[in-house]
Amino acid sequence: MTTTTLDRRTKPSEAKQAWTYDAARALFELPFADLIFRAQTVHRMHFDPNEVQMSTLLSIKTGGCPEDCGYCSQSAKFETGLKASKLMALEEVKTAAAHAKAGGASRFCMGAAWREPKDRDIDTLVHMISEVKAMGMETCMTLGMLTKTQASRLAEAGLDYYNHNIDTGPEYYGKVITTRTMQDRLDTLENVREAGMAVCCGGIIGMGEERDDRIGMLLTLANLPTPPESVPINALMKVKGTPLGESASIESFEFIRTIASARIMMPTSVVRLSAGRENMSEETQSLCFLAGANSIFIGPKLLTTKNPAKEKDDALWAKLGIRPMDV
């Protein structure tokens, strides 16, 4: 696996503490200034506060997924107007990765709308990993559930990160998805960890959940035997035709509190300000970075939804003095 910035710091397992519900709830309820100060203090203990890790996410197989994730445009169960496609050709992936690297991304993430990959697809995925790594980039994939054998194959090919989000807290999970259990997701994370890959795992905020559900999500992640090296916190991108497409928007300060709490509870993890930046003001994004977010997706799309234009991002980085994290 590539030596990353994280490898040169304290590992998540070395900085781990057991979190209780009461302790996590107390974080969320701190006065805003106190919470941000505590999060920024923790952040500076482990990271350069002006560095942000830049990733690009490509949909290598779009639509037609048999799952019923209530937020997802790619589910075959919902009428969202999205046309399903087959697995992308290797040369197309290489071209996209080269473009991402030229745009400043240090990690290239590849997502396929599957419940799980078929064994026959693994050879093609292995070639994709090898070609992207040959460009000098970190690699990440999100393909659904993995068996132990599949996880080992991807790890042997050099896959650095595997993304598999838990989406929300355990108590709210059944209101978001019914075709895959929370335990299914945790089993895949265990297979990924045993294979030697780093874990990318987070969730989505603004799906109608309560604060207790957000606390439950962070508790589940922070109390894993080894917390995820990468923790994406997404604001729901509402998609017409999905069951959660009409959810009330999350209040910005509650979103920022979630970022800050994630930073404190998982001090050495990279916390990604993920989907939803397109709908956030510069001020909201800036407060998220102050709260400890230090990873983003760059590029025009996140699988099927919009992401801020490069010019817009570059202008914000200049105002904040943000520079790409050296991996």
C-alpha positions as CSV (number, residue, x, y, z in Angstrom):
1,M,0.0,0.0,0.0
2,T,1.2,3.5,-0.8
3,T,2.9,5.4,2.1
4,T,0.4,8.2,2.8
5,T,0.5,11.3,4.9
6,L,-1.5,9.4,7.5
7,D,1.1,6.6,7.6
8,R,3.6,9.3,8.9
9,R,1.3,10.2,11.7
10,T,-0.4,8.5,14.6
11,K,-2.6,5.6,13.4
12,P,-6.3,5.8,14.2
13,S,-6.0,2.7,16.4
14,E,-3.2,4.3,18.4
15,A,-5.3,7.4,19.3
16,K,-8.5,5.5,19.9
17,Q,-10.7,5.9,22.9
18,A,-14.1,4.3,23.7
19,W,-16.9,6.9,23.3
20,T,-20.2,6.7,25.1
21,Y,-23.4,8.2,24.0
22,D,-23.4,10.7,26.9
23,A,-19.9,11.9,26.0
24,A,-20.8,12.3,22.3
25,R,-24.0,14.1,23.1
26,A,-22.1,16.5,25.3
27,L,-19.9,17.4,22.3
28,F,-22.9,18.3,20.2
29,E,-24.4,20.4,23.0
30,L,-21.3,22.5,23.6
31,P,-21.6,26.2,22.9
32,F,-20.6,26.6,19.2
33,A,-17.4,28.6,19.8
34,D,-16.3,26.0,22.4
35,L,-17.0,23.1,20.1
36,I,-15.1,24.7,17.2
37,F,-12.1,25.6,19.5
38,R,-11.9,22.1,20.8
39,A,-12.2,20.6,17.3
40,Q,-9.5,22.9,15.9
41,T,-7.2,22.2,18.9
42,V,-7.5,18.4,18.2
43,H,-7.1,19.0,14.5
44,R,-3.8,20.9,14.9
45,M,-2.4,18.1,17.1
46,H,-2.5,15.7,14.1
47,F,-2.7,17.8,10.9
48,D,-1.6,20.9,9.2
49,P,-4.7,23.1,9.5
50,N,-4.2,24.7,6.1
51,E,-3.8,21.4,4.2
52,V,-6.7,19.6,2.6
53,Q,-6.6,16.2,0.8
54,M,-8.0,16.4,-2.7
55,S,-9.8,13.4,-4.3
56,T,-11.8,12.9,-7.5
57,L,-14.7,10.4,-7.7
58,L,-15.6,8.7,-11.0
59,S,-18.7,6.5,-11.6
60,I,-17.2,3.5,-13.4
61,K,-20.6,1.7,-13.6
62,T,-23.7,3.8,-13.3
63,G,-27.3,2.9,-12.4
64,G,-29.3,-0.3,-12.3
65,C,-28.4,-1.1,-8.7
66,P,-30.9,-3.6,-7.0
67,E,-30.6,-1.9,-3.6
68,D,-33.3,0.5,-2.3
69,C,-31.1,3.2,-0.6
70,G,-33.7,5.9,-0.3
71,Y,-31.3,8.7,-1.3
72,C,-29.7,7.2,-4.4
73,S,-30.4,8.1,-8.0
74,Q,-28.8,4.8,-9.1
75,S,-31.3,2.4,-7.6
76,A,-33.3,0.4,-10.2
77,K,-36.3,0.7,-7.8
78,F,-36.8,4.4,-8.3
79,E,-37.7,6.5,-11.4
80,T,-35.0,9.2,-11.4
81,G,-34.4,9.5,-15.2
82,L,-30.9,8.0,-14.8
83,K,-29.8,5.7,-17.6
84,A,-27.9,2.6,-16.5
85,S,-24.5,1.8,-18.1
86,K,-22.1,-1.0,-18.2
87,L,-18.7,-1.1,-16.5
88,M,-16.4,1.6,-18.0
89,A,-13.6,0.6,-20.3
90,L,-10.1,0.7,-18.9
91,E,-8.9,3.4,-21.3
92,E,-11.7,5.7,-20.3
93,V,-10.8,5.2,-16.6
94,K,-7.1,6.0,-17.4
95,T,-8.1,9.2,-19.2
96,A,-10.3,10.3,-16.4
97,A,-7.6,9.6,-13.8
98,A,-5.0,11.5,-15.8
99,H,-7.4,14.5,-16.0
100,A,-8.1,14.3,-12.2
101,K,-4.4,14.3,-11.4
102,A,-3.8,17.3,-13.7
103,G,-6.6,19.0,-11.8
104,G,-4.9,18.6,-8.4
105,A,-6.3,15.3,-7.1
106,S,-4.0,13.0,-5.2
107,R,-6.5,10.2,-4.8
108,F,-8.7,8.7,-7.5
109,C,-11.9,7.0,-6.3
110,M,-13.9,4.7,-8.5
111,G,-17.5,3.8,-7.8
112,A,-19.7,1.1,-9.3
113,A,-23.5,0.8,-8.7
114,W,-23.5,-2.8,-7.6
115,R,-24.9,-4.6,-4.6
116,E,-21.6,-6.4,-4.8
117,P,-19.1,-7.1,-7.6
118,K,-19.2,-10.3,-9.5
119,D,-16.1,-12.4,-9.3
120,R,-15.8,-12.1,-13.1
121,D,-15.4,-8.3,-12.7
122,I,-12.5,-8.5,-10.3
123,D,-9.8,-8.9,-13.0
124,T,-10.9,-5.7,-14.8
125,L,-11.0,-3.9,-11.5
126,V,-7.5,-5.1,-10.7
127,H,-6.3,-3.6,-14.0
128,M,-7.9,-0.3,-13.2
129,I,-6.2,-0.2,-9.8
130,S,-2.8,-1.0,-11.4
131,E,-3.1,1.6,-14.1
132,V,-4.1,4.4,-11.7
133,K,-1.4,3.6,-9.3
134,A,1.1,3.7,-12.1
135,M,0.2,7.4,-12.5
136,G,1.4,8.0,-8.9
137,M,-2.1,8.4,-7.4
138,E,-3.7,6.8,-4.4
139,T,-6.6,4.5,-5.3
140,C,-10.0,4.0,-3.7
141,M,-13.0,2.0,-4.8
142,T,-16.6,1.7,-3.7
143,L,-18.3,-1.4,-5.2
144,G,-20.8,-2.5,-2.5
145,M,-20.3,-5.5,-0.3
146,L,-17.1,-7.6,-0.6
147,T,-16.3,-11.2,0.3
148,K,-13.0,-11.9,2.0
149,T,-11.6,-13.3,-1.3
150,Q,-12.6,-10.2,-3.3
151,A,-11.1,-7.9,-0.7
152,S,-7.9,-9.8,-0.8
153,R,-7.7,-9.6,-4.6
154,L,-8.2,-5.8,-4.5
155,A,-5.6,-5.4,-1.7
156,E,-3.1,-7.5,-3.6
157,A,-3.6,-5.3,-6.6
158,G,-2.6,-2.3,-4.5
159,L,-5.9,-0.7,-3.7
160,D,-5.2,1.9,-0.9
161,Y,-8.7,2.6,0.3
162,Y,-12.1,0.9,0.2
163,N,-15.2,3.1,0.7
164,H,-18.3,1.5,2.3
165,N,-20.5,4.0,4.2
166,I,-22.8,3.0,7.0
167,D,-25.0,6.0,5.9
168,T,-26.6,6.8,9.3
169,G,-27.0,5.6,12.9
170,P,-28.2,2.1,13.7
171,E,-31.7,3.2,14.9
172,Y,-32.5,5.1,11.7
173,Y,-30.8,2.7,9.3
174,G,-34.0,0.8,8.4
175,K,-35.7,4.0,7.3
176,V,-33.1,4.6,4.7
177,I,-32.5,1.1,3.3
178,T,-34.1,-2.3,3.6
179,T,-32.2,-4.5,1.1
180,R,-28.9,-4.6,3.1
181,T,-28.4,-4.5,6.9
182,M,-26.1,-2.5,9.0
183,Q,-24.3,-5.7,9.9
184,D,-23.8,-6.5,6.2
185,R,-21.9,-3.2,5.9
186,L,-19.9,-3.8,9.0
187,D,-19.0,-7.3,7.7
188,T,-17.6,-5.8,4.5
189,L,-15.6,-3.3,6.6
190,E,-14.1,-6.2,8.5
191,N,-13.2,-8.0,5.3
192,V,-11.5,-4.8,4.0
193,R,-9.6,-4.3,7.2
194,E,-8.4,-7.9,7.3
195,A,-7.2,-7.7,3.7
196,G,-4.9,-4.8,4.8
197,M,-6.7,-1.9,3.0
198,A,-7.5,1.4,4.7
199,V,-11.2,2.1,5.4
200,C,-13.2,5.0,4.1
201,C,-16.5,5.1,5.8
202,G,-19.0,7.8,6.8
203,G,-22.6,8.8,6.2
204,I,-25.2,11.2,5.0
205,I,-26.7,14.1,7.0
206,G,-30.1,15.5,6.2
207,M,-32.2,12.4,5.5
208,G,-34.8,13.2,8.1
209,E,-32.8,11.8,10.9
210,E,-32.6,13.3,14.4
211,R,-29.4,14.4,16.3
212,D,-29.4,11.1,18.1
213,D,-29.1,9.3,14.8
214,R,-26.1,11.5,13.9
215,I,-24.6,10.7,17.3
216,G,-25.3,7.0,16.7
217,M,-23.5,7.1,13.3
218,L,-20.4,8.8,14.8
219,L,-20.4,6.4,17.8
220,T,-20.5,3.4,15.4
221,L,-17.5,4.7,13.4
222,A,-15.4,5.9,16.4
223,N,-15.9,2.7,18.3
224,L,-14.9,0.3,15.6
225,P,-11.8,-1.7,16.5
226,T,-9.9,0.7,14.3
227,P,-11.8,3.9,13.2
228,P,-11.8,4.6,9.5
229,E,-8.8,6.4,8.1
230,S,-11.1,8.5,6.0
231,V,-14.6,9.7,7.2
232,P,-16.8,11.3,4.6
233,I,-19.6,13.4,5.9
234,N,-22.1,14.0,3.2
235,A,-25.0,16.5,3.1
236,L,-27.9,14.9,1.3
237,M,-28.1,15.8,-2.4
238,K,-31.8,15.6,-3.0
239,V,-32.7,13.6,-6.1
240,K,-36.2,13.8,-7.6
241,G,-37.9,10.3,-7.7
242,T,-36.1,9.0,-4.6
243,P,-38.0,8.4,-1.3
244,L,-35.7,10.9,0.5
245,G,-35.8,13.5,-2.3
246,E,-38.1,15.8,-0.4
247,S,-36.3,15.7,2.9
248,A,-35.9,19.0,4.8
249,S,-32.5,20.5,4.3
250,I,-30.1,20.1,7.2
251,E,-29.4,23.3,9.1
252,S,-25.9,24.5,8.4
253,F,-24.8,24.8,12.1
254,E,-26.0,21.3,12.8
255,F,-23.9,20.0,9.9
256,I,-20.8,21.9,11.1
257,R,-21.4,20.5,14.6
258,T,-21.4,17.0,13.1
259,I,-18.1,17.7,11.4
260,A,-16.5,19.1,14.6
261,S,-17.7,16.1,16.6
262,A,-16.3,13.7,14.0
263,R,-13.0,15.4,14.2
264,I,-12.9,15.2,18.0
265,M,-14.1,11.6,18.2
266,M,-11.8,10.4,15.4
267,P,-8.8,12.7,15.9
268,T,-6.4,11.1,13.4
269,S,-8.9,10.3,10.7
270,V,-9.2,12.4,7.6
271,V,-12.6,14.0,7.8
272,R,-14.0,14.6,4.3
273,L,-16.5,17.5,3.5
274,S,-18.1,15.4,0.9
275,A,-21.3,15.6,-1.1
276,G,-23.4,18.8,-0.8
277,R,-20.6,21.4,-1.2
278,E,-22.4,22.6,-4.3
279,N,-25.2,23.9,-2.2
280,M,-23.1,25.3,0.6
281,S,-22.0,28.9,1.0
282,E,-18.3,29.8,1.2
283,E,-18.9,30.7,4.8
284,T,-20.4,27.2,5.7
285,Q,-17.6,25.4,3.9
286,S,-15.0,27.6,5.7
287,L,-16.5,26.8,9.1
288,C,-16.4,23.1,8.2
289,F,-12.7,23.4,7.5
290,L,-12.3,25.3,10.8
291,A,-14.2,22.5,12.5
292,G,-11.6,19.9,11.3
293,A,-12.7,18.8,7.8
294,N,-9.5,18.3,5.8
295,S,-10.5,16.3,2.7
296,I,-12.8,17.1,-0.3
297,F,-13.8,15.8,-3.7
298,I,-12.8,18.0,-6.6
299,G,-14.1,17.6,-10.1
300,P,-17.5,18.4,-11.8
301,K,-19.4,15.4,-10.5
302,L,-19.8,13.0,-7.5
303,L,-21.0,9.9,-9.3
304,T,-24.2,11.4,-10.6
305,T,-24.6,14.7,-8.7
306,K,-23.0,18.1,-9.1
307,N,-19.8,19.3,-7.4
308,P,-18.4,22.9,-7.3
309,A,-16.6,24.0,-10.5
310,K,-12.8,24.2,-10.3
311,E,-12.8,28.0,-10.6
312,K,-15.1,28.3,-7.7
313,D,-13.0,26.0,-5.5
314,D,-9.8,27.7,-6.5
315,A,-11.2,31.1,-5.5
316,L,-12.2,29.8,-2.0
317,W,-8.8,28.1,-1.5
318,A,-7.1,31.4,-2.3
319,K,-9.2,33.3,0.2
320,L,-8.6,30.7,3.0
321,G,-4.9,29.9,2.2
322,I,-5.7,26.2,1.7
323,R,-3.2,24.1,-0.1
324,P,-3.4,20.4,-1.2
325,M,-2.2,17.8,1.3
326,D,1.0,16.1,0.2
327,V,0.5,12.4,0.1
